[in-house]
Amino acid sequence: MAADQCAVTQPALSMQIKELERELGVDLVERRGNSVAITPAGQEIASRAETILNQVRELSDYAHQYQGVLTGPLRLGIIPSIAPYLLPAILTEVDKQYPALDLQIRETQTAALVEELVRGDLDAALLALPIQQPQVETMALFQDRFLIAVQSQAAQGWTTGDLRSRIGQERLLLLEEGHCLRDQALQFCHFANMQARKALGAASLTTIMQMVAAGHGITLLPELCAETEVDRQRVALIEFPEDAPMRTVGLAWRRTSTRKGDFRALGSLIQSLKQSDPDTEKPAGH
């Protein structure tokens, strides 16, 4: 696996490690028959090497500043509950305003994005805040409220009563473990909904919305996703009358990065896209 990641053969990688060990005068890996383990010295050297590589990247980023804002390559990570709904508009606007920017996209879950951001594999990430990582700086962009998605035939029954209590009585459909959207829904539904916690999670919001349309449960849906995911003939969206739960969508980058001007410019572009969005159809039911 390590050889594949380095795009070399296993014998070539082993030879390079041995050569590095001879040059440094320490054992970097402990060989145990068919397996190897990194030694304490190897772990320390790998950590220092990662820091040096990040500094080299930041040196290149610093040079890019003199070519203007948002020029050259920028590796942007995006979580799956944002990417399909916002990314097409971002790319269109980037092409118009910043044609010299080479925006390289990576879509995956929050934990992986933050890890890759800190490691230097990504320059910035578009995700839900807050991020509990001291090496990361963030910029809040907009609030994305949650709506209750229910089967259309059942919408009438949601017009009265306490919505939060009603949610606790329903089968709550969620994304699989690892998606921050799942964690946000469970955090809002702080009551003991063990059925929701034990249920098999879906891999996509599209799957969840098809299950809602078929009457197999309800879900909390970010408004950002509603226009794309909701078939309004089959699914009704219920607004919370007050104190609607929301997620904060924001941009994150390493505190040590020298491209903060680029990230703030990209954040402003995304904010302008949200502000210029036409009002979507009013959710049914409230």
CORWOVEN-V338580 format. One line per field, one symbol per residue. ss: DSSP state (A for helix, B for strand, O for the rest). psi: psi as a letter, one per 40 degrees, with the letter a starting at -180 (. if undefined). A space follows every 10 residues. Layout:
# CORWOVEN-V338580
ss->???
psi->???
This chain:
# CORWOVEN-V338580
ss->OAAAAAOOOA AAAAAAAAAA AAAAOOOOBB BBOOBBBBOA AAAAAAAAAA AAAAAAAAAA AAAAAAAOOO OBBBBBBBOA AAAAAAAAAA AAAAAAAOOO BBBBBBBOOA AAAAAAAAAO OOOBBBBBBO OOOOOBBBBB BBBBBBBBBB BAAAAAAAOO OOAAAAAAAO OBOOBOOOOA AAAAAAAAOO OOOAAAAAOO OBOOAAAAAA AAAOOOOBBB BBAAAAAAAO OOOOBBBBOO OOOOOBBBBB BBBBOOOOOA AAAAAAAAAA AAAAAAOOOO OOOOOO
psi->dddddefiid dddddddddd ddddfihdih hgbeiiihid dddddddddd dddddddddd dddddeeihg iaihhhihid edddeddddd dddddddgee hghhhhhaid ddddddddee didiihahii hghdehiihh dihhiiihhi hddeddeeei ihdddddeei hhhiiiidhd ddddddddge iggddddeih iieidddddd dddefeaiih hhddedddeh heddhihhih difhiiihhi hiihdeiefd dddddddddd dddddehihi hhiid.
